[in-house]
């Protein structure tokens, strides 16, 4: 198969779909790989490093799209990219379609088969291709919160871990999944006073065991959510409903009860955000204020650490990507977990959560092939 890797063009996105090591694996499996010039610059991989493992360097993105059967990316295709997709293309990347009607329409009109990293599953019920970036985003969320809490950045002027004789910041993490757990690790490590809210008692028990009682665990009710949000200096939104738009857990009305200069970090922004007042921001302009509350809502947080992120992502995506390259769309019939990643196929939506979020007709992925 002819595999193409265009350079990422989303604002301040420095990750790359395939590292040179991954390209080497595709070529070892008998495939051809084309890489857009400077696609790996953000991780320190120059064109020569790709050529050394057998890749062909293309000077423009259209060359990559025109000459490939399968496109491997990191972030969702931008408008200038989705118009280059064709019916015979397999697109393999993050999509986050539920809050993005325009991109969904673009993919449907292209006729391509689009496989979303974030809805590929595993035998344990996990999301193995989302997990590595959730780990990165969870850890980054605390760095972002600590920075935003500084007074010059609009925050309360509180040090996350405090100092001897002065209380640390209060951090509330909404959601105890992969993002939440890694946010907790960072916040606890920095000495913050951490509370986690979740609606799974088994998960709360696991978190209590993991952190040996150093984290306050609360079952998430409206009352508990309000109490913790009003008390917190920083709130990390770490909720996820696979493939679906994120629920709005912190309303605009709640902002008036929060401490002035406190911080909301919305890690769920790729799926529309879990705070009512959230809207996507960029690394170039990451925060905004609503009623004195600082919002950090960068939609590609792991893009800030592309070296870590690209290799972590490739570790997870490579095995599934090779299945697609080796078998084409037949790979979906051989692996039900990979089939769960199919969101759009030849003009039809094949993911229930996306269809429900956008009020579109859904076709079962197995029957669409």
N, C-alpha and C positions, 0 to 999 in steps of 0.2 A: 504494500500500500504506500501511496505517496502522502507523507505526513508533513504538515506545514505549521510553522511557529512564527506568527507575526509579533512584532514589537507591541507591547501594551501601550495604549494611548490614553487611558483614563488619567485624570489629574493626579500627578505625583505618584503614579503606579510604576514601581521599579522592579517588580517581580517578573519572572519569565516562565512560560508554560513548560519548557523542557530545559533542564540543565545540560551541559555537555555530557555528563555521565549518563543521563537518561537517553540522549540522542544515540550514544554508543550502543545502548541496549536495543533500541529500535533497529538500528542498522545491523546489529548482530543477529536479529531475527529476520533479516532479509528485506527490510523496508527502506525506502528512500526518505530522507528528511531535508526539508528546505527551511532555512531560518532567515528571517529578515535581518539585514545588517543592523548591528548595535542592539539587537533584541536582548542580549545578555549583559549589556553594559552596566546595568544596575546592580548586578551581583559580581562584577569584576571579570565576567567571561567575555573576552573579545571575539571577533569573528574568527581569528586564527584558532582559538581553542575549539570552536565548533568544526572548522575545516579539518582539524587534526583528528577528529573522530569520524570523519566521513560525511559531514553535512555539506549541503550546497548553500551558499550565501546569496540571497536575493536582495536587490537594492530597494525594492518597494513592497508595500503590503499587497497591492494587487497581484504582483508576481507570485507571492506566496499563495494567495487565495486561488488564483487561476490555475496554478500547477499542482494543487493538492486535492486529495480525496478526503482527508481528515484534518481538521484544524484543531490544534491544541493550544488553549489559552489559559489565562488565570481569571481575569475579570470578564463580566458579561460584555458581549460585543456592543460597541458604540454605534450610533446611527451610520457613520461612514463605513463601518465594518459589516453590519447586518445586510446592507444592500449588495455586498460582494458574495454573500452566501448563495449556494445553488441547491437544487433538489438532490443532487448526488453527493452533497457534502455531509460528513459527520462532524458535528461541532461538540467538542469535549472541553468543558470549562465550568466555572461558577455562573449561574444564571440569575437566581433570585427573582423569578418572574412574578410572584404574587402581587407585589406592589408596583409593578412596572408594565402597564398596559401597552405602552408604546413599543417597548422591546419585544413583547409577546407578539404584537401585530407584525412587527418586522420579521421575526423568525417564522411566523405562520406564512407570510407572503413569500418568503424565500423558498419554502418547501423543504428546507434542510431537516436533518434528524439531529436534535439538540439534546445532549446528555448532560445533566446538571450534576456537578460534583456533590452539591449539598443534599441530594435526595438518593444517592447510591447508598445501599444499606449493607449490613453484614449479618452473620448468623446470630449474633448476640443482640440484635435489635438496634445497633448503633449506626452512626453515620461516619464511616471511616475516612471519607475524603473531606468532610467538613471538620472533623476533629482536630487535625493539626493546626488549622487556621483559627479554630476556636481557642485552642491552647495559647497561641500567640496573642490573639485579641484579648483574651482574659487577662493575661499578664500585662499587656500594654495598657489596659483600661485603668489599672492602678497608677501606672506612670503618668497617664493623661490626667487622672484625677488629682494626683499630687501637684502637677504643674498648674492645673487650672485653679487650684485652691490658693495659689500664691496671689498676694494682693495686687501686684502689677498686672495680673491676668484677669482681674475682676473677682477673684475668690475672697474667701473670708480671711485669708492671711494666717492659716493654720498649718503647721507641719504635721504631716500624716502620722508619724510615729511619736510626736511630742518629744520632750526631753525630761530628764529626771526633775520631778517637782511640778511638771506641767502635764495635764491630761493629753493623751493622743487624740487624733481625729476619730470620729465615729463614722464607720463605713457600713452601709447597708447594701448587700448584694441580693438582688431579686432573681432567683433561679439558681438551683444547685447542680446544674449540669456541667458540661466540660468547661464552658466559659466561666461560670460561676466559681467552680472549684479552683481554677487557675487564678482567678482574681483574688479569691480568699487566700491562696498560698502567698501571693505577693503582698497583700495587705497585712496579713499576720506577720510575714517576714520583716516588714518595715515597722512593726510595732503598733499598728492601728488597732482600735477596738472594733471588732467585726461582728456583724449580725447577718445571717443568711435566712431568706424566706423561700419556702418551697411548699408545694402541695403534695409532696410524696413523703410520707413518714419514714418509709424505708431509706430514702435518700438522705433525709435529715439525720437518721441514726448513723448512716455511713459517714457523713461529714463529721458528726460528733466524735466518732471513733478515729477518723483520720487525723483530726486536729486535737485529739485528747482533751476535749473540753475547753480549748482556747477560743472557740467560736460559739457565739450564742445562736442557737437554732430556733426558728419559730415557724409554726405552720401558718401558711399565708392565707389570712382572711382579710376582708376589707379593713377591719379594725386594726389588725396587726400591721398591715401595710401602711396605713395612715400614721400610726404611732411611730414606726421606724423611719419613715420618710421625713416626718416632721422633726425627728430628733437628729437625723444624720447630717454630717458635714459633706459627705459624698455618697451618691447612690449609683450603683452599677446595674444597668438593665441588662440581664443575661438570660432572658426567656427565649424559648424556641419552640415553635410548632412546626415540625418538618415540612418544608415547602410552602407553608401558609403565611399569610400576613401576621405580623406579631400583634398580640392583644395590647390595647392601650391601658396600661396599669396605673400610671400616674397622670391624673387629669390636670388640665390648666387650672381648675379651681383649687387644686391642692398646693399650687405654688405659693399661694399667699400664706400658707401655714408653715412653710419651710424657712430655714434660717437664711437671711440675706447673704448672698455670696457663696451659698452652698452650690454643689456641682452635681449635675446629672450627666453620666456617661452612658450613652445609648448604644450598646454593642449590637442590639437587634436592628439597627437602622437599615441594614441590607434588606431586611424583610419588612420595611416600612416603619420600624421603630416602635418601642413599647411605652414611650411617653407621648402624650397628646400633643405637646408643643414641639416635638422633634421635627427637624427636617435635615436632610443629608447635607453634610459639609465636606470640605476637602482638607488635605494636609496643609495646603497653602493658606487656608482661612478656617481653622478647625472649630472655633467656638462662636457662640452668640449668646445674648442674654434675653431672657423673658422675665419680666417682673423681678429683676434683681437676681435671678437664678442663672448660673452659667451652664450652658448646654454644650457638650462635646459629642458630636454626631458624625464623625468621619466614617464614610461608607466603605473605605478600604484600609482599615487600620493596619493590617499586617504588611501593607505596602511600604510602611515606614521602615521596616527592617527586612528588606528584600533578600538579603543573603541568608538569614535564618529561615525566612518564610518559604523561599523558593525550594530550598533543599528539603525542608519538612514536608512541603506539599508534594514534591516529586516522589518522595519515599512512599507516599500513600497512593498517588494517582498512577504510578508506573505500571503496577500489575494489571489494573483494569484497562489502562490504555493499550497495553500490549495485547490483551484479549481482543479489543476492538480492531487493532491493526492486523492481527493474525487471522481473524474470522469475519471482519466486517460486521454488519448488523446481525449476522447469525449469532454473534457472541451474546446478544441479548436473550436469545432463546436458550442458550446454554447456561446462563447465570441469571437467576431471578433477582439477585441483588443489583446487578448491573442494569437489568431491565427496569428496576425501580428508579433509575436515574433518567430514563427517557421522559422528557417533559413535553417535547414537541416533535411530531413526525409527519412530514409531508402535508403540512397545512392543517394538522389536527393537534389539539391539546391532549396529552396523554397522562397528565398528572391531576388527580382529583382536587388537591388543595389549591393548585393554580386555577383550575377551572372554576371552582367555587368562589375564589377571591375576585376573579375578573368576570364572573357571570357568563362563562363560555361553556359550550358543550364539550364534554369530555369523552374520549374514546379509550377503552381499555388498551394499555400498551401492547399486550400480547396479541390482541385482535387487529391492532393497527399495522403491525408488521407484515 
